[in-house]
Amino acid sequence: MKKEQFEFNELPYPTLARFGLTQEMIEDLPLCILKEIGKGGYSPVLPMRVTNENGEVIESRSRFAFIRMDSGEGDVVFYPTLKSSPLECYNEEQQKQLLDGKSIIDVAMADGRRSKAFVQIDEETKQVMYVPTPIIARNLKVLAEVMHLGTVEVNGMQHGEPLTVAVDGEPVTVGIDLHNKTGIRFCA
């Protein structure tokens, strides 16, 4: 994933629209921010809206950045802001996974609604962080395309398992980490 210059007519507006960000909303941002986004920089934190598998609208906040895929097309990666909920909301097995530093997918959310979200414990605050699954799933899809990962590898990461791959001949471990801006962490 390389930062490059983007023309606004090549931006993935349909993808942004699925997350509640219309072309008009993007073009209404201040000129200095538009220039930064056009250079592959981060957007400000913006309100996001995604529809979950039950048709409910989930509101969140996220930054995004445009990237250039191997095909030459522009795509988008999201950098979600995180919310927290008490650990007591999860069963014993889930608590063990969370305390072991793994992410899980669950349906309990901080505001009391029930919707699928990636969940992970913040070791410093002992709070449980969550990000709606469509945001992290989108970032995993982009990662899978860039790194040429298969379904088995992506499914393993979705279930909290880190994946080690060779990048330029060097081993790199990647997995879900809600502490990271993208929700995905790379370690040499």
N, C-alpha and C positions, 0 to 999 in steps of 0.2 A: 504494500500500500504506500504509494508515493504521493507527496504533495505536489500539485501542479497548478498551473493557471487554468481557470475555467471561464468559459463564455456563458453568460446567463441563459442563452438559448439552448444550451446543451445540458442544463441541470436536470436532475431526475425529479421534476415537479410531481409526477403521478405518485412516486414513492412517498414524497413529503406529504402529499395530500392524504394518503392513507393514515398518516399520523397526525392529521389535523392542521397541517401547515400548508396554506394555499400559496400559489405563486404571488398573488397580490400581497399577502402578509410578508413574504420574503422581500419583495420589491419595496415595501414600505419601510424597511429597516433603514437607519441612517447610512449615508454614503460611505463613511469610514468603515462601518461594519460590513457593508456589501463588498467593499474592496478586499477586506480581510477574508471573508468567506470565499470570494472569487480566487484567492491565492491558496485555497485549501485550508485556511485557518478555521478556528472554532467560531460558531455562532454564539450569541449570548444565550443564557438559559431562557427557554421559551416554553409556553404551555403546550402540552401534547395531549392528543385525544386518540385513543385506540379503542376499537370494539373487540371485546373478548369473544370467546367461543359461544357464549350464551346470548350474544347480541347486546350486552351491557356496555356502556361507554365508560372507559377508565380514563381519568385525567391524571396526568403526570407532568413533570417538567424535565426538560432535557436540552443539552447542547447538541449540535451536529457539525459534521465536517464533510466536505466532498472529497472523494478519492477517485483516482483514475484506475480502472480495472485493466487487466492484461489485454482485453479486447479493444481498449482505447475509449470505452464509454465511461461517462461519469456516473458515480454511485454515491451513496450517503452512508455514513456511520454515525450512530447516535451515542451520546455520552450522558446517560440519565442521572438526574439527581435522585437521591435515595431517601426512603422513609424508613421508619423503624416500628417494630411492634414487640410486645413482651414475649420471651421465650416460652412461657407457660402455655401459649396457644398451640403448641406442637406436641405430638405424642412422644413417648420415650425413645423410640427408634429415630425419629426425626431430630430430637434434641441431641442424641448421641452423634449423629452425622454433623449437625451444626457445631457442636462442641469440638468435633474433630477437625473443624475448619473447612468442611465440605459444603457445597451448595446443594440445595434440594429444590424440587418444584413442589409447591403446595398451593392450596386454595384460600388460606386465611390471609387477610390483609389488615393493615394497621387501623383502617377506618371502620372495621367491623364487617365490611362486605366480603363476599366470597368470590374470588376470581383467581385463576392461575397466575403465579408469580414465581420468579427465581428468588430464593430466600437464602441468606447467609448471615452468620453471626459476626458482629463487629467485636473482635477480641478485646479491644480497648474499653468499649463502653458496655459490653455484654448485652447490647441491644441486637435485635434481629432486623436486618435490612431486607427490603424487597424491591424488585423492579418487575413491572408487568412483563410476562413472557414474550409478547410480540417485539419489544425493544431489544432484548438480549438475543432472541431468535434471529432477528434481522442482522445483528452484528455477527452472529455465528455463521449465517448464510454468506455474508461478505467474506469472512475469514476462510470458510470452506472453499469458496471460489478462488481466492487469492493463493491459498496454500494447497489447493487441489486435494482436499480431504474428502473422504467418503462418509456415507451415512453412519457406519459403525463408529468412526472416530467422533463425529459430531454428537451422536447419541450418548457416547461415554462422557463427553464433556458436559452435556446437559444433565447428567445424573451425578455430577460432582467429581468425576474422575479426571485427573490431569492427563494430558497427552504429550508425549515427547516425540518430536519430529526433527529431521535434519533440515537446516536452512543454511545454504551456502556451505555445506559440509560440516556445520557445527550443530550439536544437539540443542534444541530449544524446547522448553516445556511450556505448554499453554493450557489454560483452563478458565473456568468461570471464577471471577473474583470481583464481587460487587464493590470492593474498595477502590478499584480502578475506574477511571473515568468512562471507559467503554463497557465495563462489566466483564472484560476479558483481560487476562494477565499473561505476559510473556516473560519467561525467565531463561537466561542462558544456563 
